[in-house]
Amino acid sequence: MNREEIAAAVDAVVPGALADLQRLVRIPSIWADPTRADDTEASAALVAELAEALNPESVRILRAPGGAPAVVAQWPAPEGQPTILLYAHHDVQPTGGDELWTSPPFEPTERNGRLYGRGAADDKAGVLTHLAVLRAYDGRPPIGVTLFIEGEEESGSPTLPALLRENHELLTADVMVIADAGNPSVDVPALTTSLRGLVDLVVEVSVLEHPVHSGVYGGPIGDALTALVHTLASLHDEKGEIAVAGLRRNTGTDAASMDVPEEQFRAETGLLDGVELIGSGTLAERTTQAAAISVLGIDAPTVASSSNVLLPRARAVVSVRLAPGEDPVAARELVAEHLRAHVPWGSHVDVKQHMGVAEPFQLDTTGSAYDAARSAYGEAYGNAVVEMGIGGSIPFIAEFARTFPGAAVLVTGVGDPASRWHGIDESVSLAMFGTGARAEAFLLDELRR
């Protein structure tokens, strides 16, 4: 097929792919929630069923011990042709509160040219992008294809290293497309060049063996929640700069070329009027090339359930995003030592790792695979490809690079700033979904020898 025929074939399958995306979004595949384990199994089964309809040589549902189900399907390369691995993940984040969504998170809903639902963008759109491309080629792609759909990315991919080791030969490819990122807008394609790392810590502060009456004992004895708040407040100075010494910040990088106006940034994020931005440097540097520290949750009584007692203990999850090039283990210890050193009033403190670490990563964007991607994506979108860092973390990228050092790794996606990954009212642009599928189909054609 020539490019016009490929584009027409993609356009013909996009409506069916979007219908199947809705089927997949309806499955609440939250692997991090043990009560949703059956849903994650159902999600994997649907992906395997959709792949099976395209006549692959094989379809397998694999898992490492204790891990989530991953789907692997293969279309062998014609003689002399390379093989591409197409990655996405079928597990999703928790909803953050179903009642906060404009429409139910697992009832996919179209509004104003977008499809809303948990996983509609991250990353079930990636799954269906790959399947749409294979459908456009009628299950006979011009190069070898290995479809790899993981099931635990939103939990940090804890068993992925073992899965890659156990299936090394099965997953070996010349080029790997990781469809789990986004673009700066719906009509401008991007190749992700760097990702921040991630470490999460749980800090617990204790002051008493048991609760005591706040009227009888309050004054000379502080409560654990107040001590915890003091500790957490020490992580930033009055301007919002990180106060933990030694955390890395990269400046003068290409990220500056992807900076956006503050007004646009505030509108995209829904920042309230009068709320100041924190830190310093360009917005691109702050969101992709510098550390960021956030408190994601606190264990303490709710307002409704509170009573007049001094709390004996309280704890919080502290999340730390790491600049490309940072050592995550060393960074974790820097933050842990800072927390221990800033607990007030002699309070007892315990700091533990919350989840596995995610390494930051810098991608090498030279070589024929990247040249092919720039050509294919630029043609499909009608705009030149931009290269940009992203502030999020994809834990397994470094693991892929270590396990398959000979493969070119391309990080793409069909999200945009309005997609609200991990947030309330997550969505994907219907128009960009079609364009993204066309771009990936062009890439397979471009890689053909």
JOZINOR-V319100 format. One record per backbone hydrogen bond with DSSP energy under -0.5 kcal/mol. NH is the residue of the N-H (numbers start at 1). CO is the residue of the C=O. If there is no record, write none. Layout:
NH&CO + NH&CO
//
This chain:
6&2 + 7&3 + 8&4 + 9&5 + 10&6 + 11&7 + 12&8 + 13&9 + 13&10 + 14&10 + 15&11 + 17&13 + 18&14 + 19&15 + 20&16 + 21&17 + 22&18 + 23&19 + 24&20 + 25&21 + 26&22 + 27&24 + 28&26 + 29&27 + 30&28 + 31&29 + 33&30 + 34&32 + 36&33 + 37&34 + 40&36 + 41&37 + 42&38 + 43&39 + 44&40 + 45&41 + 46&42 + 47&43 + 48&44 + 49&45 + 50&46 + 51&47 + 52&48 + 53&49 + 54&51 + 55&52 + 57&74 + 58&74 + 60&72 + 62&60 + 62&70 + 67&64 + 70&62 + 71&149 + 72&60 + 73&147 + 74&58 + 75&145 + 81&78 + 84&144 + 85&175 + 86&84 + 86&146 + 87&85 + 87&177 + 88&148 + 90&150 + 92&29 + 100&97 + 101&98 + 107&104 + 109&116 + 111&114 + 114&111 + 115&428 + 116&109 + 116&114 + 117&426 + 118&105 + 120&117 + 123&121 + 124&119 + 125&119 + 127&123 + 128&124 + 129&125 + 130&126 + 131&127 + 132&128 + 133&129 + 134&130 + 135&131 + 136&132 + 137&133 + 138&135 + 139&134 + 140&137 + 144&82 + 145&75 + 146&84 + 147&73 + 147&145 + 148&86 + 148&146 + 149&71 + 150&88 + 150&148 + 155&152 + 156&153 + 157&152 + 160&157 + 161&157 + 163&159 + 164&160 + 165&161 + 166&162 + 167&163 + 168&165 + 171&167 + 172&168 + 172&169 + 174&83 + 175&83 + 176&408 + 177&85 + 178&176 + 178&410 + 179&87 + 179&177 + 180&178 + 180&412 + 181&412 + 183&415 + 185&188 + 188&185 + 191&386 + 192&411 + 193&388 + 194&388 + 195&361 + 196&390 + 196&392 + 197&322 + 198&358 + 199&320 + 201&318 + 202&352 + 203&201 + 203&316 + 204&202 + 204&350 + 205&314 + 206&348 + 207&312 + 208&312 + 212&310 + 214&308 + 217&213 + 218&214 + 219&221 + 221&217 + 222&220 + 224&311 + 227&223 + 228&224 + 229&225 + 230&226 + 231&227 + 232&228 + 233&229 + 234&230 + 234&231 + 235&232 + 236&233 + 237&241 + 240&237 + 243&235 + 244&235 + 245&243 + 247&244 + 250&289 + 256&253 + 257&254 + 258&255 + 259&256 + 265&261 + 266&262 + 267&263 + 268&264 + 269&265 + 270&266 + 271&266 + 275&272 + 279&239 + 286&282 + 287&283 + 288&284 + 289&284 + 289&285 + 290&285 + 291&248 + 292&321 + 294&319 + 296&294 + 296&317 + 297&317 + 299&315 + 300&298 + 306&302 + 306&303 + 309&307 + 310&212 + 311&309 + 314&205 + 315&299 + 316&203 + 317&297 + 318&201 + 318&316 + 319&294 + 319&317 + 320&199 + 321&292 + 321&319 + 322&197 + 326&323 + 328&326 + 331&327 + 332&328 + 333&329 + 334&330 + 335&331 + 336&332 + 337&333 + 338&334 + 339&335 + 340&336 + 341&337 + 342&338 + 342&339 + 343&340 + 347&344 + 348&206 + 350&204 + 352&202 + 354&200 + 355&200 + 358&198 + 359&357 + 361&195 + 363&193 + 365&363 + 371&367 + 372&368 + 373&369 + 374&370 + 375&371 + 376&372 + 377&373 + 378&374 + 379&375 + 380&376 + 381&377 + 382&378 + 383&378 + 386&189 + 388&191 + 390&194 + 395&393 + 397&394 + 400&396 + 401&397 + 402&398 + 403&399 + 404&400 + 405&402 + 407&404 + 408&174 + 410&176 + 410&408 + 412&178 + 412&410 + 415&181 + 419&416 + 420&417 + 423&420 + 426&423 + 427&419 + 428&115 + 430&113 + 431&113 + 433&429 + 434&430 + 435&431 + 436&432 + 437&433 + 438&434 + 439&435 + 440&436 + 441&437 + 442&438 + 443&439 + 444&440 + 445&441 + 446&442 + 447&443 + 448&444 + 448&445
//
